[in-house]
């Protein structure tokens, strides 16, 4: 089958601009490489390769700092990079800067020998990814229209999550099968091989963006834009700005979702299960996201954004609470799966609604409010559950339920629908 015919069939299947699909594949590639490091870095820190001063900290604490630093720096810099991409009107340039930084830092791990060097490298990676996320989401938003924005966001998030989910599975295999003997007789450790794979993934993503992505003609520089985020609604019809409200809801949702990750020993002990079951339960959320992001995104283009966002936040309440009380591994997996459905109902429609509200040249800054908030939630969730589980197994999940309830109330009372009528079925084209 000719490549052009195959591409046309794929485009028809997903019904998106070909540049959105290319960007989604690029994000899938860098997602594989970046998520590789979630598995590899803790193993690398615990190996004999890394030494140096520990600053009085335990090894586990250093691992936590290295992993969480990425999320906090990434989220903190997103409003700044999003606004800068608005000012310049150059989405592609910012994505390439971030991917280049990611490729260089992935390779730098090969030469790292101390804990301090790992902290520095991971911090630089967080800043690099902060260039990628707001510009990517803004680009998808600007390539879409009101009638297909949800579907475009859904496709983009689906492929990104596929990459993020596949990376950790492959990473463990690459490390465990090392060392590798090269044709010339040289050997490469499993760790170095994993870093080379992550570097290659970032380079592949860079090439895909370079060759296949162009900024839309409608993207204009907004040099007069400031760095402020509206908290209160300027129209006076609501108390809070709708995009700020969606950001707060995204923060609460991500925190509730991420509570699960830190307390693996307590979960396994309570349910009498091993690591395999925990892995399946952890993956349940991602599986639901991958399967439902695109169809829910399409549906919100036709039936409206708000019903899905409100419904997802409401569904998040029982699916979070029940995790503190489930008696079996199977019911915990089911709870995580339902929680994933709730997340899928919120994320793509929320991005689409924020995109509807973003003015010309504001996509980077407006949508970065949501991506920043989600990133902070993913970082805060594990810290919260680690602190709260000492008060009882259910305590972290009760905390997450309270946040989900507050988020649902905020969305229900402060966010209005942006689609006035049923949107037409989008026509697939190049632009």
Secondary structure, DSSP 8 states (H G I E B T S, - for coil): --HHHHHHHHHHHHTS-HHHHHHHHHHHHHHHHHHHHHHHHHHHHTSTT-BS--TT--HHHHHHHHHHHHHHHHHHHHHHHHHHHHHHT-HHHHHHHHHHHHHHHHHHGGG--BHHHHHHHHHHHHHHHHHHHHHHHHHHHHHS-TTTHHHHHHHHHHHHHHHHHHHHHHHHHHHHH--EE-TTS-EE-HHHHHHHHHHHHHHHHHHHHHHH----TT----TT--S----B-TTSSSSB-HHHHHHHHHHHHHHHHHHHHHTHHHHHHHHT--HHHHHHHHHHHHHHHHHHHHHHHHHHHHH-SHHHHHHHHHHHHHHHHGGGT--SHHHHHHHHHHHHHHHHHHHHHHHHHHHHH--TT-HHHHHHHHHHHHHHHHHHHHHHHHHHGGG-TTHHHHHHHHHHHHHHHHHHHH------S----------
